[in-house]
Amino acid sequence: MSAFLGRAWARIALLLPARADLAEMGRDPRRDLLAGLTVAIVALPLALGFGVSSGLGAEAGLATAVVAGALAAVFGGSNLQVSGPTGAMTVVLVPIVGQYGPTGVLAVGLMAGVMLVTLAAVKAGRYMQYVPAPVVEGFTLGIACVIGLQQIPNALGVPKPEGDRVLVVTWRAFEEFAKSPNWTAVAFAVAVAAVMLVGARWRPTVPFSIVAVIAATVVAQAAGLDAAEPIGDLPSGLPAPSLSFLDLGALGSLLAPAVAVAALAALESLLSASVADGMTVGQQHDPDRELFGQGLANIAAPLFGGVPATGAIARTAVNVRTGASSRLAALTHAAILAVIVFAAAPLVSKIPLAALAGVLLATAIRMVEVGSLRAMAKATRSDAVILVLTAVATLALDLVYAVIIGLVVAGALALRAVAKQARFDQVPLDRGDHSAEEHALLAEHIVAYRIDGPLFFAAAHRFLLELTEVADVRVVILRMSRVSTMDATGALVLKDAVEKLRRRGILVLASGIRPGQRQVLDSVGALELLRHEGREYATTPEAIRGARSHLECAGLLPAGPVPKPRTADEEVLR
């Protein structure tokens, strides 16, 4: 027991902050503090907007940005990652709110946090590298479309219609707008989005989102525009931590949504951390620590009324571009947002919802990297199919299903491509020391096939079809030294082919079976079948001599001296 506890503690210790993290925070604190301030200014409207979009309100977005942002900064696996509420997570949360209510979302976030900690404990972070790039690009494109569509009701200044499908809600919002147009809200949303998009090209380092939101708020208050509905009252501080939302009897029904939230949090956080690594030199995140930090963040955020959080790609990119070098920047961002929550809640409450909708519309547009999409679409037809399918599934279904569909299709297309690499070719017999007349007789009765590449379920049945249609010969030699991999299906198909040829009176010999393939052949009985009467040989020349002996015994070749064995240098054909 003590040994088990010792191993468990050693594994946990690897996930906890180290002294090196503290040392990094002290190297250039001035730059990190400035970067944290900049990120906080960018994050404020996003946190408010995503909180409103999720259905739990602006205060939930702020609580998430403060609590989850601080914990993920301390315990996460990246020095540069900034965490908080994100558009991708909002897309998943909207139907959960509709079905289970706000308390259901809080319980789902808590359960997802526990799942993320478990994933970190079993070292699951490394599997992120197996997600294909077209799936990620399609996923991002789909998210951008959904985020943009989610903002349509607030941008049009109409109450959010009923419905759990974003396309349906958007259509109903346009119908409501047609009945009673609110051009003031449209003007605010379009103006804020335009300022952000144009300003980003003109002065990329200026946080135009907060500038546009402040300007919209001042105009709405000065002109007394009732049509520009504000956020509404916000609590001046974080609520006391509580588990009152937790209903143990409902946890079973919340398991599937929690798995979806945990999967998305893991995917988006590890993707964001990878993006941060690519934008810097010398930074490398720890995927398991990142899952651990995000797990703790999602366990804590619901206690304060916050929504589930993930690493935020846009805020992380701002953090890197403004010179952050350690966790101090992300921690500063959370601290500044906490100050705003406590000191400026009355001012924040006056921000028009349409202005926040404009911020998120601009964010959705900026998420779409046209160059990357064009390059991915031109790469191969398979990549284009995966990208489009993932994006459409994200829009029509939900994010987790979209990723699963993308991964399944990508895997199927990859298997198809690998299966096409498998070759089954007839090759001429090595003449060796046989005379021309003897070689001609051998070639009349013996055919040799070389199997190149993988012999597995995706390619095995084509092999069976080609092999069993072999012409009328007496001996078939299978040269197997170039078989790269073999599974149980491939071994069973090989066994089936040998038995079918044997029933036709054709002897099958095999040469060059690799050591790594013997176990799978033996498990299905194929190896024993090939060994029967000495039908397995180390090299092809040995198999040819065995075939010659068989033909002599059958009276199809005149008996003669057995050719001398070849030297090691001559044993090149296996």
Buried (B, 14 or more C-beta within 10 A) or exposed (E): EEEEEEEEEEBEEBBEEEEEBEEBBEEBBEBBBBBBBBBBBBBBBBBBBBBBBBBBBBBBBBBBBBBBBBBBBBBBBBBBBBBBBBBBBBBBBBBBBEEBBBBBBBBBBBBBBBBBBBBBBEBBBEEBEEBBBBBBBBBBBBBBBBBBBBBBBBBBBBEBBEBEBBEEBBBBBBEBBEEEEBEBBBBBBBBBBBBBBEBBEEEEEEBBBBBBBBBBBEBBBEEEBEBBBBBEEBBEEBEEEEEEBBEEEEBEEBEEBBBBBBBBBBBBBBBBBBBBBEBEEEBEBBBBBBBBBBBBBBBBBBBBBBBBBBBBBBBBBBBBBBBBBBBBBBBBBBBBBBEBBEEEBEEBBBBBBBBBBBBBBBBBBEBBBEEBBEEBBEEEEBBBBBBBBBBBBBBBBBBBEBBBBBBEBBEEBBBEEBBEEBEBEEEEBBBBBBEEEBBEBBBEBBBBBBBBBBBBBBBBBBBBEBBBEBEEBBBBBBBBBEBBBBBBBBBBBBBBBBBBBBEEEBBBBBBBBBEEBBEBBEEBEBBEBBEEEEBBBEBBBBBBBBBBBBBBEEEBBEEEEEBEEBEEEEBEBB
